[in-house]
Amino acid sequence: MKILLTTESYYPNIDGGAVAQHNLAHELKKLGHNVGIIAPGCFYKNLTEKDNGTTIYRTKAVKLPFYMNSKYYFSPFPLFEVRKIIKNLNQILSTFAHHILFL
């Protein structure tokens, strides 16, 4: 099955959601699923990364200077990039983070 996870925080961030989704993605891959993750990047540039058989689609992001010691990046308007990724991947199952529920 093709699975696309979307989140506002993902590895290498160290917080509960980021760690849980990273572990979930790797376990789903071990079960034979094709797993993609959409998450904020660390630059104002869209990037694609590979991580142990999963694909991470990083959307443009900005650093939040006063949150988590300036180690947190936020994608302010990911809607258009997320729509492009979903359309291009033709994914079957998606889970959406709170900031992109309006697809």
MDTraj code that builds the backbone (N, CA, C; nanometers):
import mdtraj as md
import numpy as np

residues = "MET LYS ILE LEU LEU THR THR GLU SER TYR TYR PRO ASN ILE ASP GLY GLY ALA VAL ALA GLN HIS ASN LEU ALA HIS GLU LEU LYS LYS LEU GLY HIS ASN VAL GLY ILE ILE ALA PRO GLY CYS PHE TYR LYS ASN LEU THR GLU LYS ASP ASN GLY THR THR ILE TYR ARG THR LYS ALA VAL LYS LEU PRO PHE TYR MET ASN SER LYS TYR TYR PHE SER PRO PHE PRO LEU PHE GLU VAL ARG LYS ILE ILE LYS ASN LEU ASN GLN ILE LEU SER THR PHE ALA HIS HIS ILE LEU PHE LEU".split()
xyz = np.array([
    [0.0835, -0.1162, 0.0000],
    [0.0000, 0.0000, 0.0000],
    [0.0892, 0.1241, 0.0000],
    [0.0449, 0.2276, -0.0684],
    [0.1157, 0.3555, -0.0670],
    [0.0605, 0.4394, 0.0474],
    [0.1489, 0.4892, 0.1328],
    [0.1078, 0.5659, 0.2496],
    [0.1839, 0.6976, 0.2511],
    [0.1125, 0.8063, 0.2724],
    [0.1734, 0.9384, 0.2807],
    [0.1400, 0.9988, 0.4164],
    [0.2432, 1.0264, 0.4954],
    [0.2255, 1.0934, 0.6240],
    [0.2608, 1.2400, 0.6061],
    [0.1819, 1.3281, 0.6635],
    [0.2146, 1.4710, 0.6615],
    [0.2220, 1.5191, 0.8050],
    [0.3185, 1.6037, 0.8334],
    [0.3415, 1.6448, 0.9702],
    [0.4064, 1.7820, 0.9761],
    [0.3918, 1.8476, 1.0883],
    [0.4576, 1.9775, 1.1071],
    [0.5949, 1.9624, 1.1707],
    [0.6303, 1.8423, 1.2127],
    [0.7610, 1.8178, 1.2733],
    [0.8023, 1.6739, 1.2449],
    [0.9257, 1.6566, 1.1972],
    [0.9739, 1.5228, 1.1630],
    [1.1237, 1.5163, 1.1866],
    [1.1744, 1.3948, 1.1964],
    [1.3167, 1.3700, 1.2122],
    [1.3964, 1.4621, 1.1206],
    [1.5019, 1.5253, 1.1657],
    [1.5783, 1.5038, 1.2875],
    [1.5300, 1.5818, 1.4095],
    [1.4141, 1.6465, 1.4032],
    [1.3614, 1.7098, 1.5245],
    [1.3417, 1.6031, 1.6315],
    [1.3649, 1.6416, 1.7549],
    [1.3475, 1.5492, 1.8667],
    [1.2298, 1.5986, 1.9497],
    [1.1120, 1.5544, 1.9136],
    [0.9917, 1.5775, 1.9930],
    [0.9025, 1.4557, 1.9757],
    [0.8000, 1.4449, 2.0572],
    [0.7176, 1.3233, 2.0579],
    [0.6603, 1.2868, 1.9226],
    [0.6016, 1.3840, 1.8535],
    [0.5407, 1.3570, 1.7236],
    [0.6423, 1.3195, 1.6180],
    [0.7535, 1.3904, 1.6159],
    [0.8574, 1.3645, 1.5163],
    [0.9156, 1.2244, 1.5325],
    [0.9447, 1.1867, 1.6548],
    [1.0017, 1.0547, 1.6815],
    [0.8995, 0.9448, 1.6512],
    [0.7744, 0.9653, 1.6941],
    [0.6703, 0.8641, 1.6709],
    [0.6461, 0.8428, 1.5216],
    [0.6377, 0.9509, 1.4440],
    [0.6130, 0.9349, 1.3007],
    [0.7331, 0.8764, 1.2284],
    [0.8530, 0.9087, 1.2739],
    [0.9739, 0.8491, 1.2156],
    [0.9725, 0.6979, 1.2367],
    [0.9419, 0.6558, 1.3598],
    [0.9339, 0.5126, 1.3896],
    [0.8210, 0.4454, 1.3122],
    [0.7052, 0.5117, 1.3034],
    [0.5920, 0.4578, 1.2282],
    [0.6283, 0.4379, 1.0815],
    [0.6915, 0.5374, 1.0211],
    [0.7294, 0.5284, 0.8797],
    [0.8230, 0.4096, 0.8560],
    [0.9191, 0.3904, 0.9444],
    [1.0145, 0.2803, 0.9269],
    [0.9493, 0.1439, 0.9494],
    [0.8576, 0.1352, 1.0441],
    [0.7872, 0.0086, 1.0673],
    [0.6953, -0.0247, 0.9499],
    [0.6271, 0.0757, 0.8959],
    [0.5419, 0.0524, 0.7784],
    [0.6261, 0.0063, 0.6592],
    [0.7433, 0.0647, 0.6435],
    [0.8336, 0.0229, 0.5346],
    [0.8766, -0.1221, 0.5541],
    [0.9063, -0.1607, 0.6784],
    [0.9453, -0.3001, 0.7065],
    [0.8338, -0.3975, 0.6708],
    [0.7077, -0.3518, 0.6808],
    [0.5934, -0.4357, 0.6472],
    [0.5668, -0.4405, 0.4964],
    [0.6497, -0.3698, 0.4204],
    [0.6387, -0.3762, 0.2748],
    [0.5628, -0.2624, 0.2103],
    [0.5262, -0.1616, 0.2860],
    [0.4519, -0.0480, 0.2303],
    [0.5471, 0.0536, 0.1681],
    [0.4959, 0.1280, 0.0710],
    [0.5680, 0.2390, 0.0094],
    [0.5312, 0.3633, 0.0890],
    [0.6276, 0.4204, 0.1651],
    [0.5976, 0.5274, 0.2595],
    [0.6637, 0.6583, 0.2168],
    [0.5842, 0.7641, 0.2142],
    [0.6332, 0.8989, 0.1909],
    [0.5943, 0.9872, 0.3079],
    [0.6743, 1.0888, 0.3338],
    [0.6475, 1.1819, 0.4430],
    [0.6608, 1.3234, 0.3888],
    [0.5636, 1.4089, 0.4188],
    [0.5746, 1.5511, 0.3870],
    [0.5977, 1.6229, 0.5185],
    [0.7074, 1.6988, 0.5258],
    [0.7441, 1.7683, 0.6491],
    [0.8181, 1.8970, 0.6144],
    [0.8213, 1.9914, 0.7071],
    [0.8976, 2.1138, 0.6821],
    [1.0466, 2.0840, 0.6661],
    [1.1109, 2.1599, 0.5787],
    [1.2547, 2.1477, 0.5614],
    [1.3287, 2.2379, 0.6590],
    [1.4582, 2.2501, 0.6391],
    [1.5407, 2.3376, 0.7229],
    [1.5857, 2.4612, 0.6465],
    [1.5319, 2.4806, 0.5265],
    [1.5666, 2.5942, 0.4421],
    [1.4402, 2.6415, 0.3709],
    [1.4475, 2.7569, 0.3106],
    [1.3347, 2.8034, 0.2316],
    [1.3504, 2.7497, 0.0893],
    [1.3460, 2.6165, 0.0810],
    [1.3644, 2.5456, -0.0455],
    [1.2979, 2.4089, -0.0329],
    [1.2332, 2.3636, -0.1389],
    [1.1734, 2.2300, -0.1401],
    [1.2823, 2.1276, -0.1718],
    [1.2866, 2.0198, -0.0930],
    [1.3869, 1.9150, -0.1106],
    [1.3212, 1.7779, -0.1007],
    [1.3858, 1.6778, -0.1581],
    [1.3432, 1.5385, -0.1428],
    [1.4612, 1.4604, -0.0871],
    [1.4349, 1.3811, 0.0182],
    [1.5394, 1.3019, 0.0820],
    [1.4953, 1.1556, 0.0879],
    [1.5921, 1.0672, 0.0988],
    [1.5661, 0.9251, 0.1222],
    [1.6150, 0.8905, 0.2620],
    [1.5392, 0.8071, 0.3326],
    [1.5770, 0.7649, 0.4676],
    [1.5344, 0.6204, 0.4885],
    [1.6291, 0.5283, 0.4767],
    [1.6029, 0.3847, 0.4958],
    [1.4812, 0.3350, 0.4187],
    [1.4724, 0.3716, 0.2938],
    [1.3638, 0.3228, 0.2094],
    [1.2392, 0.4095, 0.2070],
    [1.2327, 0.5110, 0.2923],
    [1.1211, 0.6049, 0.2882],
    [1.1651, 0.7298, 0.2133],
    [1.0692, 0.8037, 0.1613],
    [1.0990, 0.9288, 0.0912],
    [1.0414, 1.0432, 0.1724],
    [1.1247, 1.1426, 0.1998],
    [1.0818, 1.2601, 0.2755],
    [1.0772, 1.3780, 0.1801],
    [0.9594, 1.4401, 0.1691],
    [0.9407, 1.5585, 0.0873],
    [0.9413, 1.6789, 0.1811],
    [1.0485, 1.7555, 0.1779],
    [1.0627, 1.8721, 0.2656],
    [1.0090, 1.9956, 0.1941],
    [0.9161, 2.0643, 0.2594],
    [0.8612, 2.1870, 0.2027],
    [0.9367, 2.3079, 0.2567],
    [0.9295, 2.4174, 0.1827],
    [0.9949, 2.5412, 0.2241],
    [0.9555, 2.5741, 0.3670],
    [1.0542, 2.6166, 0.4460],
    [1.0261, 2.6452, 0.5858],
    [1.1106, 2.7614, 0.6356],
    [1.0638, 2.8214, 0.7434],
    [1.1372, 2.9287, 0.8095],
    [1.1604, 2.8883, 0.9543],
    [1.2695, 2.9369, 1.0104],
    [1.3030, 2.9062, 1.1490],
    [1.2185, 2.9933, 1.2418],
    [1.1659, 2.9324, 1.3470],
    [1.0953, 3.0073, 1.4507],
    [1.1975, 3.0456, 1.5570],
    [1.2369, 3.1730, 1.5638],
    [1.3518, 3.2125, 1.6451],
    [1.3339, 3.1987, 1.7959],
    [1.2138, 3.2025, 1.8465],
    [1.1947, 3.1999, 1.9913],
    [1.1287, 3.0716, 2.0403],
    [1.1310, 2.9674, 1.9583],
    [1.0649, 2.8423, 1.9940],
    [1.1663, 2.7290, 1.9917],
    [1.1705, 2.6500, 2.0961],
    [1.2597, 2.5339, 2.1065],
    [1.4051, 2.5703, 2.0754],
    [1.4521, 2.6789, 2.1316],
    [1.5916, 2.7226, 2.1137],
    [1.6295, 2.7404, 1.9666],
    [1.5362, 2.7904, 1.8885],
    [1.5582, 2.8177, 1.7454],
    [1.5926, 2.6932, 1.6648],
    [1.5446, 2.5757, 1.7073],
    [1.5710, 2.4509, 1.6352],
    [1.4477, 2.4004, 1.5605],
    [1.3416, 2.4790, 1.5556],
    [1.2160, 2.4351, 1.4959],
    [1.1898, 2.5151, 1.3693],
    [1.1544, 2.4452, 1.2617],
    [1.1228, 2.5089, 1.1346],
    [0.9745, 2.4887, 1.1048],
    [0.9157, 2.5879, 1.0422],
    [0.7726, 2.5885, 1.0170],
    [0.7469, 2.6227, 0.8714],
    [0.6611, 2.5467, 0.8061],
    [0.6187, 2.5769, 0.6693],
    [0.4928, 2.6612, 0.6778],
    [0.5023, 2.7904, 0.6528],
    [0.3869, 2.8775, 0.6740],
    [0.2697, 2.8517, 0.5798],
    [0.2951, 2.8207, 0.4533],
    [0.1872, 2.7991, 0.3563],
    [0.2180, 2.6768, 0.2703],
    [0.2069, 2.5566, 0.3275],
    [0.2460, 2.4365, 0.2527],
    [0.1401, 2.3844, 0.1556],
    [0.0225, 2.4450, 0.1539],
    [-0.0912, 2.3901, 0.0805],
    [-0.0595, 2.3594, -0.0655],
    [-0.0019, 2.4547, -0.1377],
    [0.0201, 2.4338, -0.2804],
    [0.1250, 2.3256, -0.3067],
    [0.2310, 2.3246, -0.2281],
    [0.3340, 2.2218, -0.2456],
    [0.2804, 2.0840, -0.2084],
    [0.2023, 2.0762, -0.1024],
    [0.1442, 1.9482, -0.0605],
    [0.0499, 1.8961, -0.1690],
    [-0.0315, 1.9818, -0.2239],
    [-0.1213, 1.9389, -0.3332],
    [-0.0430, 1.8857, -0.4520],
    [0.0681, 1.9524, -0.4883],
    [0.1499, 1.9053, -0.5999],
    [0.2085, 1.7680, -0.5706],
    [0.2599, 1.7494, -0.4502],
    [0.3205, 1.6206, -0.4137],
    [0.2162, 1.5104, -0.4184],
    [0.0986, 1.5351, -0.3603],
    [-0.0073, 1.4338, -0.3588],
    [-0.0529, 1.4012, -0.5002],
    [-0.0699, 1.5027, -0.5811],
    [-0.1131, 1.4799, -0.7190],
    [-0.0084, 1.3978, -0.7947],
    [0.1179, 1.4305, -0.7766],
    [0.2245, 1.3596, -0.8467],
    [0.2402, 1.2159, -0.7984],
    [0.2177, 1.1919, -0.6726],
    [0.2367, 1.0578, -0.6172],
    [0.1145, 0.9693, -0.6307],
    [-0.0036, 1.0278, -0.6454],
    [-0.1276, 0.9519, -0.6545],
    [-0.1388, 0.8544, -0.5377],
    [-0.1229, 0.9082, -0.4160],
    [-0.1237, 0.8247, -0.2972],
    [-0.2643, 0.7752, -0.2646],
    [-0.2729, 0.6608, -0.1982],
    [-0.3996, 0.5997, -0.1594],
    [-0.4456, 0.6480, -0.0231],
    [-0.3557, 0.6502, 0.0723],
    [-0.3919, 0.6804, 0.2099],
    [-0.3089, 0.7970, 0.2591],
    [-0.3714, 0.8971, 0.3204],
    [-0.2992, 1.0123, 0.3727],
    [-0.3467, 1.0428, 0.5129],
    [-0.2567, 1.0842, 0.5972],
    [-0.2918, 1.1401, 0.7265],
    [-0.2430, 1.2835, 0.7256],
    [-0.3241, 1.3729, 0.7747],
    [-0.2929, 1.5148, 0.7625],
    [-0.2711, 1.5789, 0.8977],
    [-0.1685, 1.6607, 0.9068],
    [-0.1428, 1.7386, 1.0284],
    [-0.2440, 1.8527, 1.0355],
    [-0.2561, 1.9110, 1.1516],
    [-0.3600, 2.0126, 1.1738],
    [-0.3467, 2.1337, 1.0824],
    [-0.2294, 2.1724, 1.0395],
    [-0.2149, 2.2937, 0.9602],
    [-0.2409, 2.2750, 0.8123],
    [-0.2729, 2.1538, 0.7656],
    [-0.3067, 2.1349, 0.6247],
    [-0.4363, 2.0542, 0.6090],
    [-0.5242, 2.0681, 0.7040],
    [-0.6497, 1.9938, 0.6977],
    [-0.7441, 2.0460, 0.5906],
    [-0.7150, 2.1588, 0.5329],
    [-0.8068, 2.2215, 0.4398],
    [-0.7823, 2.1842, 0.2947],
    [-0.7225, 2.0690, 0.2689],
    [-0.6998, 2.0234, 0.1310],
    [-0.8269, 1.9981, 0.0661],
])
top = md.Topology()
chain = top.add_chain()
for i, resn in enumerate(residues, 1):
    res = top.add_residue(resn, chain, resSeq=i)
    for name in ("N", "CA", "C"):
        top.add_atom(name, md.element.get_by_symbol(name[0]), res)
traj = md.Trajectory(xyz[None], top)
